[in-house]
Amino acid sequence: MSYVVPTLDDFVLRFPEFKETPAYQINAAMVEAMRKVDETWTEGDYAPAIMWLTAHILSSDTNAASTMGGVSGEIASETLGRISVTYRQAANGGGVGFGSTSYGTRYLELLRLNHPPFLVV
């Protein structure tokens, strides 16, 4: 088996929530993600890691673009009567770190499996 780079179709099939995102944006995010995932990863995690990181980048870009009054992140709950929106607090305290989206959290899990942290004494 060899390392297979995911295609745009692979990405949209796995993450249909991005099907309306322009192809050029997905491709740009995927190129960025491929700079952080290389052939030191296991073959089975290679393509999924690229796709999870691509989704994180796209989601982070969307959150950053839609930030109003310093509030951003994934929506934790919504209410229609008297309109209320609650945002999920990012694990990193906000921003666009891996903990700021569920996609980034999943990418981080794969990263730790493939490149576990270690301590040199």
C-alpha positions as CSV (number, residue, x, y, z in Angstrom):
1,M,0.0,0.0,0.0
2,S,1.2,3.5,-0.7
3,Y,0.4,6.9,0.6
4,V,-2.6,8.3,-1.1
5,V,-3.3,12.0,-1.1
6,P,-7.1,12.7,-0.6
7,T,-8.9,14.4,-3.5
8,L,-11.5,17.1,-3.3
9,D,-14.2,14.5,-3.9
10,D,-12.8,12.4,-1.0
11,F,-12.9,15.4,1.3
12,V,-16.5,16.4,0.4
13,L,-17.7,12.8,0.7
14,R,-16.2,12.6,4.2
15,F,-17.3,16.2,5.2
16,P,-20.5,17.0,3.3
17,E,-20.9,20.1,5.4
18,F,-18.3,21.7,3.2
19,K,-20.0,20.8,-0.1
20,E,-21.0,24.5,-0.7
21,T,-17.4,25.7,0.0
22,P,-15.7,26.8,-3.2
23,A,-13.2,24.2,-4.5
24,Y,-10.4,26.7,-4.6
25,Q,-10.8,27.3,-0.8
26,I,-10.8,23.5,-0.1
27,N,-7.8,23.0,-2.3
28,A,-5.9,25.8,-0.6
29,A,-6.7,24.5,2.8
30,M,-5.7,21.0,1.7
31,V,-2.3,22.2,0.4
32,E,-1.7,23.9,3.8
33,A,-2.7,20.7,5.6
34,M,-0.4,18.6,3.5
35,R,2.6,20.7,4.8
36,K,1.9,19.4,8.3
37,V,1.2,15.7,7.4
38,D,3.9,13.8,5.7
39,E,5.1,10.2,5.1
40,T,6.3,9.9,8.7
41,W,2.7,9.2,9.5
42,T,1.2,5.7,9.2
43,E,-0.4,5.1,5.9
44,G,-3.8,4.5,7.5
45,D,-3.7,7.9,9.2
46,Y,-2.1,9.9,6.4
47,A,-5.2,10.8,4.3
48,P,-7.6,11.1,7.3
49,A,-5.2,13.5,9.0
50,I,-5.0,15.7,5.9
51,M,-8.8,15.8,5.7
52,W,-9.4,16.5,9.4
53,L,-6.8,19.3,9.3
54,T,-8.3,20.7,6.1
55,A,-11.7,20.7,7.8
56,H,-10.2,22.4,10.8
57,I,-8.5,25.1,8.7
58,L,-11.7,25.8,6.7
59,S,-13.8,25.9,9.9
60,S,-11.3,28.2,11.6
61,D,-11.2,30.5,8.6
62,T,-15.0,30.6,8.7
63,N,-15.1,31.3,12.4
64,A,-12.5,34.0,12.1
65,A,-14.3,35.6,9.2
66,S,-17.7,35.6,11.1
67,T,-16.3,36.8,14.4
68,M,-18.6,39.5,15.8
69,G,-17.6,41.4,19.0
70,G,-14.8,38.9,19.7
71,V,-17.2,35.9,19.9
72,S,-16.4,32.9,17.7
73,G,-16.3,29.2,17.8
74,E,-18.6,26.3,17.3
75,I,-22.2,26.8,18.3
76,A,-23.0,24.8,21.4
77,S,-26.7,25.6,21.5
78,E,-29.3,27.8,19.8
79,T,-32.8,29.0,20.8
80,L,-35.3,30.5,18.4
81,G,-37.8,32.2,20.8
82,R,-36.1,35.4,22.0
83,I,-33.0,34.4,20.0
84,S,-30.1,33.0,21.9
85,V,-26.8,31.5,20.7
86,T,-24.2,29.8,23.0
87,Y,-20.7,29.2,21.7
88,R,-18.6,26.2,22.8
89,Q,-15.6,27.4,24.7
90,A,-12.4,26.2,22.9
91,A,-10.1,24.0,24.8
92,N,-7.3,26.4,24.2
93,G,-9.3,29.4,25.5
94,G,-10.3,30.6,22.1
95,G,-8.6,31.4,18.8
96,V,-7.9,29.0,16.1
97,G,-5.8,26.4,17.9
98,F,-6.6,22.7,17.3
99,G,-9.0,22.7,20.3
100,S,-11.1,25.4,18.8
101,T,-12.9,23.0,16.5
102,S,-14.0,19.3,16.7
103,Y,-12.0,18.8,13.5
104,G,-8.8,20.1,15.0
105,T,-9.4,18.0,18.1
106,R,-9.6,14.8,16.0
107,Y,-6.5,15.9,14.0
108,L,-4.7,16.4,17.3
109,E,-5.6,12.8,18.3
110,L,-4.1,11.4,15.1
111,L,-1.1,13.6,15.5
112,R,-0.4,12.3,19.0
113,L,-0.8,8.7,17.8
114,N,1.7,9.2,15.0
115,H,4.1,11.6,16.8
116,P,3.7,11.1,20.6
117,P,5.3,13.7,22.8
118,F,8.3,12.6,24.6
119,L,10.6,13.9,27.3
120,V,14.4,14.1,27.0
121,V,16.2,14.2,30.3
